[in-house]
Amino acid sequence: QNGTVITGTLIERPHSFSTACNIATQIIAQVASNQYGGQSISLTHLAPFVQVSREKIRRQLQEEMQEVEADITEEQLSNMVEKRLRDEIRRGVQTIQVVTLLTTNGQAPFVTVFMYLNEAKNEQEKHDLALIIEEVLQQRYEGVKNESGVWVTPAFPKLIYVLEEDNIYENSEYYYLTRMAAKCTAKRMVPDYISEKKMLE
């Protein structure tokens, strides 16, 4: 949120979701190169940048529409914004799949990614966090191609999915994410699950 410094270079607050993912990945690589053991990151910290990207995409689209003098409704504009936003999220999440990253000791960074909806500060952030989680699960379900072009299960990042009130019941808002997670676990052995209720106890 406040920018950071990587190897003596000032990096300002990201102006898009994909840039935020890029910086997070660089931090992971730097930390992994300078320590033993794993590191954990929470997707919640990336969620605010979805809104940053949404606003940026909206501005760009409005400018494009003014240039061609196209007349579109607010609903059409919103649909176009969300479509482009999903592409942006897809690109960002691909960056976090740090499979291709090697640290200076020649191993893939031992990273755990935490997916916890209730960690979001408000409903909008929670909705955006759900978009990121959905993309992470989707990409992990598909797997990655190895050097022979065969789809395989990457070892990292490990995924942890939190079961909570609004994703465990069939009629709950985010139940579709739990279904995706279960489908992904059946195929790829990740994510692992944590019960919010038990954690709070």
Phi, psi and chi 1 to 4 in degrees:
 res  aa     phi    psi   chi1   chi2   chi3   chi4
   1 GLN       -  -35.0  -72.2  -71.2    3.8      -
   2 ASN  -106.1   16.0  -55.0  -45.7      -      -
   3 GLY    78.1  177.9      -      -      -      -
   4 THR  -157.3  179.3 -175.9      -      -      -
   5 VAL  -127.9  127.3  174.5      -      -      -
   6 ILE  -122.2  122.8  -63.8  178.9      -      -
   7 THR    41.0   54.5   56.0      -      -      -
   8 GLY    75.8    4.9      -      -      -      -
   9 THR  -108.7  128.3  -55.1      -      -      -
  10 LEU   -74.7  128.3  177.1   69.7      -      -
  11 ILE  -117.2  118.7  -69.0  163.7      -      -
  12 GLU   -75.2  169.9  -67.7 -178.5  -19.2      -
  13 ARG   -56.4  130.5 -178.5  178.6 -171.0  -87.6
  14 PRO   -61.6  143.8  -17.9   28.2      -      -
  15 HIS  -103.2   12.0  -61.8  -59.6      -      -
  16 SER  -160.0  162.1   72.8      -      -      -
  17 PHE   -64.2  -44.0  175.8   74.4      -      -
  18 SER   -65.4  -34.6   54.0      -      -      -
  19 THR   -67.1  -40.1  -50.0      -      -      -
  20 ALA   -60.0  -42.0      -      -      -      -
  21 CYS   -64.7  -39.7  -69.8      -      -      -
  22 ASN   -61.0  -46.2 -147.1  -34.9      -      -
  23 ILE   -65.9  -42.6  -66.0  168.6      -      -
  24 ALA   -57.8  -42.0      -      -      -      -
  25 THR   -65.7  -40.1  -54.1      -      -      -
  26 GLN   -64.2  -38.9  -72.2 -177.2   46.1      -
  27 ILE   -63.4  -44.3  -67.6  167.6      -      -
  28 ILE   -57.1  -46.2  -71.2  166.5      -      -
  29 ALA   -62.8  -44.1      -      -      -      -
  30 GLN   -62.0  -47.4  -71.5  -74.3  -15.2      -
  31 VAL   -64.3  -43.3  172.5      -      -      -
  32 ALA   -63.0  -30.4      -      -      -      -
  33 SER   -75.8  -16.7  -64.6      -      -      -
  34 ASN  -115.4    9.9  -68.0  -62.7      -      -
  35 GLN  -153.7  163.2   67.6  164.9   36.6      -
  36 TYR   -96.4  163.9  -69.7  102.1      -      -
  37 GLY    88.3  174.7      -      -      -      -
  38 GLY   -95.9  176.4      -      -      -      -
  39 GLN  -138.3  151.7   39.2 -174.2  -34.4      -
  40 SER  -119.2  139.3  -61.4      -      -      -
  41 ILE  -127.5  151.1   64.6  165.1      -      -
  42 SER  -109.8  132.1  175.9      -      -      -
  43 LEU   -64.1  -20.3  -69.0 -178.6      -      -
  44 THR   -57.9  -32.5  -47.1      -      -      -
  45 HIS   -71.3  -17.6  -60.4  152.7      -      -
  46 LEU   -94.0  -19.0  -67.4  166.7      -      -
  47 ALA   -56.7  -40.7      -      -      -      -
  48 PRO   -59.3  -24.6  -22.2   32.3      -      -
  49 PHE   -78.0  -11.6  -64.9  100.0      -      -
  50 VAL   -66.1  -43.4  173.7      -      -      -
  51 GLN   -65.6  -37.3 -176.2   58.6   25.7      -
  52 VAL   -59.5  -45.4  173.2      -      -      -
  53 SER   -66.7  -39.6  -89.5      -      -      -
  54 ARG   -58.6  -46.1 -175.1 -179.1  -79.3  114.6
  55 GLU   -66.2  -39.2  -72.5  163.5   10.9      -
  56 LYS   -64.7  -45.9 -174.0  179.4  176.8 -178.0
  57 ILE   -62.8  -41.5  -68.5  166.3      -      -
  58 ARG   -60.1  -45.1  177.3  174.1  -79.7  -88.4
  59 ARG   -61.0  -44.4  -78.5 -164.4  -55.1  -87.0
  60 GLN   -61.6  -45.0  -73.1  169.5  -16.1      -
  61 LEU   -64.1  -41.7  -87.9  169.6      -      -
  62 GLN   -60.6  -41.4  -78.3  169.5  -26.3      -
  63 GLU   -64.3  -44.0  -76.6  168.0   18.0      -
  64 GLU   -60.5  -42.4  -75.9  171.7   31.4      -
  65 MET   -67.5  -36.0  -68.5  -53.7  155.3      -
  66 GLN   -67.1  -38.1  -82.3  168.8   -8.1      -
  67 GLU   -61.3  -42.9  -81.2  171.2   23.8      -
  68 VAL   -93.0    4.1  -66.2      -      -      -
  69 GLU    52.5   41.1  -65.8  179.4   -0.4      -
  70 ALA   -83.6  142.8      -      -      -      -
  71 ASP  -107.5  105.8 -162.2   19.9      -      -
  72 ILE  -125.6  153.8   60.3  164.3      -      -
  73 THR   -78.1  164.6   63.9      -      -      -
  74 GLU   -59.6  -39.0 -177.4   56.9   37.5      -
  75 GLU   -65.5  -42.9 -170.0 -175.6   -5.2      -
  76 GLN   -62.4  -41.5  -75.1  172.2  -41.0      -
  77 LEU   -61.5  -47.4 -180.0   65.5      -      -
  78 SER   -59.5  -41.4  -67.1      -      -      -
  79 ASN   -63.0  -41.4  -72.9  -18.1      -      -
  80 MET   -66.5  -39.0  -71.9  166.0   76.3      -
  81 VAL   -61.7  -48.6  169.3      -      -      -
  82 GLU   -63.9  -34.8  -69.4  -56.6  -48.5      -
  83 LYS   -65.1  -46.9 -167.1  167.0 -179.9  -70.0
  84 ARG   -66.8  -34.3  -75.4 -159.7 -169.9 -179.6
  85 LEU   -63.6  -40.9 -175.8   64.9      -      -
  86 ARG   -62.9  -36.9  -80.7 -173.6  175.0  -94.9
  87 ASP   -62.8  -42.1  -74.1  -19.7      -      -
  88 GLU   -62.1  -43.8  168.2   97.1   -0.6      -
  89 ILE   -63.9  -40.5  -68.7  170.7      -      -
  90 ARG   -59.7  -45.8 -168.6  171.0  -61.6  118.6
  91 ARG   -64.3  -43.0  -76.2 -164.2  -57.8  -85.5
  92 GLY   -62.5  -45.1      -      -      -      -
  93 VAL   -66.1  -34.7  168.6      -      -      -
  94 GLN   -59.7  -35.2  -88.2  174.0  -17.8      -
  95 THR   -65.4  -38.2  -43.2      -      -      -
  96 ILE   -72.8  -25.4  -61.4  174.6      -      -
  97 GLN   -67.8   79.0  -54.3  -86.8   19.4      -
  98 VAL   -72.6   25.3  -81.7      -      -      -
  99 VAL   -54.7  -41.0 -141.8      -      -      -
 100 THR   -77.9  -13.6   50.4      -      -      -
 101 LEU   -78.1  133.4  -91.0 -176.7      -      -
 102 LEU  -118.1  142.6  -73.7  178.0      -      -
 103 THR   -87.7  177.6   65.8      -      -      -
 104 THR   -66.6  -16.1   47.3      -      -      -
 105 ASN   -93.6   11.2   66.5    5.2      -      -
 106 GLY    82.9    6.4      -      -      -      -
 107 GLN  -111.7  158.8  -67.2  174.2  -44.8      -
 108 ALA   -70.7  140.5      -      -      -      -
 109 PRO   -60.3  135.2  -16.9   26.1      -      -
 110 PHE   -81.5   96.8 -165.2  132.1      -      -
 111 VAL  -120.8  136.9  178.9      -      -      -
 112 THR  -113.6  132.1  -58.2      -      -      -
 113 VAL  -108.7  125.0  171.9      -      -      -
 114 PHE   -99.2  129.5 -164.3   53.2      -      -
 115 MET  -121.6   99.1  -56.4 -176.4  -76.5      -
 116 TYR  -135.2  102.0 -178.7   19.4      -      -
 117 LEU   -58.3  -41.8  -70.9  163.9      -      -
 118 ASN   -71.5   -2.2  -94.9  -10.5      -      -
 119 GLU   -79.1  -16.8 -151.3  173.0   24.1      -
 120 ALA   -65.6  149.0      -      -      -      -
 121 LYS   -78.9  -27.4  -68.1 -174.5 -173.1   72.4
 122 ASN  -152.1  177.3   52.5   53.7      -      -
 123 GLU   -63.2  -40.4  -78.9  -52.3  -50.5      -
 124 GLN   -62.4  -45.3  177.3   63.1   53.0      -
 125 GLU   -64.5  -36.1 -164.3  174.3  -69.2      -
 126 LYS   -64.9  -42.5 -163.8  174.1 -165.2  174.6
 127 HIS   -61.3  -43.2  168.6   75.9      -      -
 128 ASP   -68.6  -38.1  -69.1  -15.4      -      -
 129 LEU   -61.9  -39.8  177.0   55.4      -      -
 130 ALA   -61.1  -37.6      -      -      -      -
 131 LEU   -62.1  -41.2  -69.9  176.6      -      -
 132 ILE   -67.8  -46.5  -54.9  170.6      -      -
 133 ILE   -58.5  -43.8  -67.1  172.1      -      -
 134 GLU   -57.6  -44.7 -176.8  179.6   -7.0      -
 135 GLU   -67.6  -40.0 -172.2   56.0   44.2      -
 136 VAL   -60.8  -46.9  167.9      -      -      -
 137 LEU   -64.1  -41.8  -68.5  170.9      -      -
 138 GLN   -60.7  -47.2 -175.5   62.3   42.0      -
 139 GLN   -67.9  -36.9  -72.3 -170.2   22.3      -
 140 ARG   -69.8  -35.4 -178.9   48.3   66.9   92.9
 141 TYR   -61.0  -42.4 -178.3   76.9      -      -
 142 GLU   -68.8  -32.5  -74.3  168.7    6.8      -
 143 GLY    83.8 -168.5      -      -      -      -
 144 VAL  -129.3  157.4  -69.0      -      -      -
 145 LYS   -86.5  134.3  -76.3 -177.0  177.6  176.6
 146 ASN   -84.2 -173.2   66.4    8.3      -      -
 147 GLU   -62.0  -21.8   61.1  -90.3   29.3      -
 148 SER   -90.8    2.1  -46.3      -      -      -
 149 GLY    81.4   14.1      -      -      -      -
 150 VAL   -94.5  137.2  178.2      -      -      -
 151 TRP   -70.7  124.7  -69.7   96.0      -      -
 152 VAL  -130.1  170.1  -65.4      -      -      -
 153 THR   -91.8  117.1  -56.3      -      -      -
 154 PRO   -72.2  148.4   22.5  -26.9      -      -
 155 ALA   -75.7  -34.8      -      -      -      -
 156 PHE  -130.6  158.4  -63.3  106.9      -      -
 157 PRO   -74.2  149.6   22.9  -28.8      -      -
 158 LYS   -70.2  149.0  -62.4  -82.3 -177.6 -128.8
 159 LEU  -118.9  138.3  -56.7  178.9      -      -
 160 ILE  -124.2  126.7  -67.7  179.0      -      -
 161 TYR  -114.7  127.7 -178.3   83.3      -      -
 162 VAL   -93.5  127.3  179.4      -      -      -
 163 LEU   -89.1  126.1  -62.4  165.7      -      -
 164 GLU  -142.0  178.0   45.5 -157.7  -71.3      -
 165 GLU   -54.7  -39.9  -75.4  -59.5  -48.3      -
 166 ASP   -95.3   19.5   52.7    7.6      -      -
 167 ASN  -138.0    5.5   68.6   10.4      -      -
 168 ILE  -102.9  -17.5   56.8  169.2      -      -
 169 TYR   -98.1  146.2  -57.7  108.4      -      -
 170 GLU   -57.6  -29.6  -78.5 -164.9   38.8      -
 171 ASN   -95.9    6.8   59.2   -8.2      -      -
 172 SER   -83.5  155.4   52.0      -      -      -
 173 GLU   -57.2  -40.8 -170.7  179.2   -5.4      -
 174 TYR  -106.7   22.3  -63.8  106.0      -      -
 175 TYR   -59.4  -32.4 -176.8   68.6      -      -
 176 TYR   -59.0  -30.7   71.1   97.3      -      -
 177 LEU   -69.4  -39.5  -72.8  176.3      -      -
 178 THR   -65.9  -37.5  -55.1      -      -      -
 179 ARG   -61.9  -45.6  -79.5 -176.6   68.3   94.6
 180 MET   -60.4  -42.6  -77.4 -177.0   76.0      -
 181 ALA   -62.2  -43.7      -      -      -      -
 182 ALA   -63.4  -42.4      -      -      -      -
 183 LYS   -62.1  -40.9 -161.5  172.5  145.6 -171.1
 184 CYS   -67.2  -42.3 -171.0      -      -      -
 185 THR   -62.2  -40.8  -58.3      -      -      -
 186 ALA   -60.7  -34.4      -      -      -      -
 187 LYS   -93.9  -38.3 -172.6  177.1 -178.6 -176.0
 188 ARG  -117.6   -0.9  -59.2  -73.6  179.3 -162.2
 189 MET    67.2    7.6  -61.3  -64.0  -75.5      -
 190 VAL  -133.5  154.0  -71.0      -      -      -
 191 PRO   -81.1  168.3   29.3  -35.1      -      -
 192 ASP   -90.2  165.3  -68.9  -40.4      -      -
 193 TYR  -122.0  144.5  -61.0   86.8      -      -
 194 ILE  -127.5  136.8  -78.0 -177.0      -      -
 195 SER   -91.7  121.7  156.5      -      -      -
 196 GLU   -59.3  -43.0  178.9 -172.1   56.9      -
 197 LYS   -57.8  -48.8 -171.1  172.7   72.4  174.5
 198 LYS   -67.7  -37.5  -72.1  -71.8  170.8 -155.1
 199 MET   -63.0  -42.3 -167.0  164.9   62.1      -
 200 LEU   -70.1  -34.9  -69.0  172.3      -      -
 201 GLU   -60.2      -  -82.9  173.8   16.8      -
